[in-house]
Amino acid sequence: MNKPSLHSALNQLQQQHAFLRLTARSVAIWSPGRVVPRVVRQTIAEHREEVRALIRISRIEVCPSPALHRQEWHYPGPEWTTDSATCAICQRLADIDVAENRSNYEKIPMRTMSVR
């Protein structure tokens, strides 16, 4: 099977409502009840620095729920352009300090991609 492009891999993860989460040196994929194909995980691992940058700036490409979050998508200019939109909900979620909230979020088992 051919490896998908990064755009295609991110699209597949969105269709599964998979969450991409930053780890200390990589990215974790959380997709409860669904199996993420190995080639998709490999593609994300190969592009982990780019994916980490997308997560940090809350780009819509890494938004886990486009249908529910779309009303919160923001385009910085007068109209949408490629590589410009961000998700305000994902930004607010990224700003939550897990340690301060004493959440069980860190206890959720996630598959972390190894750093090579």
C-alpha positions in Angstrom: 0.0 0.0 0.0 1.3 3.5 -0.9 1.9 5.9 1.9 -0.6 8.7 1.9 0.5 12.4 1.7 0.5 14.3 5.0 -2.7 16.1 3.9 -4.4 12.8 3.1 -3.3 11.3 6.4 -4.6 14.2 8.4 -7.9 14.0 6.5 -8.2 10.3 7.4 -7.6 11.2 11.1 -10.3 13.9 10.9 -12.8 11.4 9.5 -12.1 9.1 12.5 -12.3 12.1 14.9 -8.8 11.2 16.1 -7.1 13.6 18.4 -3.5 14.6 17.8 -1.7 15.5 20.9 1.8 16.9 21.5 4.1 14.7 23.6 7.6 15.7 24.9 9.3 14.9 21.6 6.7 13.7 19.2 2.9 13.3 18.6 0.4 10.9 20.0 -2.8 9.8 18.2 -5.9 9.1 20.3 -8.7 7.4 18.4 -10.9 5.5 20.8 -12.6 2.5 19.4 -11.0 2.8 16.0 -7.8 1.5 14.5 -5.6 4.0 12.8 -3.9 2.3 9.8 -0.2 1.8 10.1 0.6 3.8 7.0 -1.2 6.8 8.4 0.7 6.5 11.7 4.0 6.2 9.7 3.1 9.3 7.6 2.4 11.3 10.7 5.6 10.1 12.3 7.6 11.1 9.2 6.1 14.6 9.3 6.0 14.9 13.1 7.8 18.3 13.2 5.3 19.8 10.7 2.4 18.2 12.6 3.7 19.6 15.9 3.8 23.0 14.4 0.2 22.7 13.1 -1.0 21.6 16.5 0.8 24.5 18.2 -1.0 27.0 16.1 -4.3 25.1 16.1 -4.6 24.8 12.3 -7.8 23.3 11.0 -5.9 20.5 9.4 -5.4 18.9 12.8 -8.9 19.8 14.2 -10.4 16.5 15.4 -14.0 17.5 14.8 -14.5 19.8 11.8 -18.3 19.4 11.7 -18.7 20.6 15.3 -15.9 23.1 15.4 -16.4 24.8 12.0 -18.3 27.7 13.4 -15.2 28.5 15.4 -12.8 28.4 12.5 -11.0 31.7 12.0 -9.5 33.1 8.8 -7.1 36.0 9.5 -7.8 37.9 6.3 -11.0 39.0 4.6 -11.5 35.6 3.1 -10.2 32.1 3.3 -6.9 31.3 1.8 -4.9 28.1 1.8 -2.8 27.5 4.9 -4.4 30.2 7.0 -7.4 29.0 9.0 -7.2 28.1 12.7 -9.7 26.5 15.1 -10.6 28.6 18.2 -11.9 25.6 20.1 -8.7 23.6 19.5 -6.8 26.7 20.6 -8.7 26.9 23.9 -8.2 23.2 24.5 -4.5 23.5 23.9 -4.3 26.3 26.4 -5.7 24.1 29.2 -2.9 23.2 31.7 -3.5 19.5 32.5 -1.5 19.6 35.7 -3.5 22.5 37.1 -6.9 20.9 36.2 -6.0 17.5 37.8 -7.6 15.8 34.8 -7.4 12.1 34.0 -6.3 13.1 30.5 -2.7 11.9 31.1 -4.1 8.5 32.1 -5.8 7.9 28.8 -3.7 5.3 27.0 -2.3 6.7 23.7 0.0 5.3 21.2 3.1 7.6 21.0 5.2 7.5 18.0 8.9 6.8 18.6 11.4 9.4 17.8 14.1 8.2 15.4 
